[in-house]
Amino acid sequence: MAQLGNGLEHRWGERVRVNIPVRVSAPAVESVDGCMKNLSLSGALMKSDCDLRLHTLIEVRIELLAPSPRAALVKAHVSRKLKKGIGIEWCEFAPNIVKDLLRTPSARFAP
């Protein structure tokens, strides 16, 4: 499991580098585009132009492309605000679409 710069790690499972476009919506915010930069069973690091407050409940729309195209809305909470983006924690541990992405080698991001 990857470690954060401060030595604390709160996510379960391996943190995998990805570059996955997503659509984010929140109660007080119009839907905005974002991009997941790393992903784990319990959460993700996401970049977005939207300034979301800590503990905000959001919905993240994730779309899978071929060979099995589908989309899912995953609920999450904003758990951290970082210079590189926001940390989110899934409301439901290991959503199906996240498990599918973690099993798909093509979802991994090459530096």
Secondary structure, DSSP 8 states (H G I E B T S, - for coil): ----TTS-----S--EEEEEEEEEEETTEEEEEEEEEEE-SSEEEEEESS---TT-EEEEEEEE-TTS-EEEEEEEEEEEEETTEEEEEESSSS-HHHHHHHH-GGGB---
